[in-house]
């Protein structure tokens, strides 16, 4: 074989690689959920579709409160869980690079030299002989020609693994942003409850002082005095309870942030938190296909398809090539002289005749694909249920808040009238005591429902895949080239 022919083979053979793919054609499975969102009385107050879709909003557009935005930014920068997720993405990206490199030949330059003495018994002349050999070679060692797509399918699987990990990272970020916002709102609610307990204590202390003076004057009974003291003690206990909860809420927020969140960024109560932007769920449940967790599951499914292709290719011949161009001489000084050029070309074909592992690997790849398909469908069903639950809360929470506000207003009037009758000596203190308890419970219930309303808005934004637009644009430049 002449050297030009060797060059021609080395140039033409790579173009033959990957001409055949054994992977089944991928078609996105139909979503195993209804096309439209649930309907009924629970969803009657869902905002109109004139509002922007969650997937079109960046998280900074949804969370309008500047303090909350600052806290979320701090946590996204410092949180160790997110840092680990990002490092895992980089690890899988590097592994994809390793698999992709399998398509290219590894070209090595090798220099060798040696001197050997042969005994008299091994030479034709019957005399001992010393020989020298020096080589310099540039060549390819055992490069597999991917004629049936085995390596390309493995590369595709590695790419889908990377993309799945990238989507999982974005999903973790959205879940994390939601968790930080929820923790911030819980802190705001508990601070509001602490403020309520403190104002209640002031009221109870005022009532106790009044009854104490009446008792000293012989107007009030000892029973009224003891009842009043009990309310003061109960209010002090509530202050201690919510002081503890506020401290624990701050600890949770600091853990998210990876450092102490400045007091200036913390909310005074729920009323001090800026409103969240209204969003629409969209007309079709197909918006769920853009959620990071579902996209991650789909990439896993595509990777499983590629794995089937790699397993099928194992049934066909595997062709590898070893080739080298170089120079050789029996004298180091003549290594680069005329006529010292050498070459070698050694193709090898291996055809599996009987290998039970090949058949087993094919069955395994098909099982993995079925598992990935099931997980993909389950992810969609879970996402649909999460959105439906969030919309059910969203469709009824406004009425709940309004009803609770009416209860607070009514109990406030009852308390005022009861206190006035008691002050005038027309009614006993027991009526005031019941009114105070009812008012405090109603006010706490209102705070809880307002928290539930804000938390539901955050949850709806997250389960609809909100906030991923910015995260996708930030990661686009990191997606490796196929």
Secondary structure as UniProt FT lines:
FT   HELIX           3..16
FT   TURN            17..18
FT   HELIX           41..43
FT   TURN            44..45
FT   TURN            49..50
FT   HELIX           54..56
FT   HELIX           59..62
FT   HELIX           66..78
FT   HELIX           80..100
FT   HELIX           101..103
FT   STRAND          107..118
FT   HELIX           120..122
FT   TURN            124..125
FT   STRAND          129..145
FT   TURN            147..148
FT   HELIX           150..216
FT   TURN            217..218
FT   HELIX           222..257
FT   HELIX           263..265
FT   HELIX           270..272
FT   HELIX           285..290
FT   HELIX           292..313
FT   TURN            314..315
FT   STRAND          318..329
FT   HELIX           332..334
FT   TURN            335..336
FT   TURN            338..339
FT   STRAND          341..350
FT   HELIX           356..423
FT   TURN            424..425
FT   HELIX           429..463
FT   TURN            464..467
FT   HELIX           468..475
FT   HELIX           476..478
//
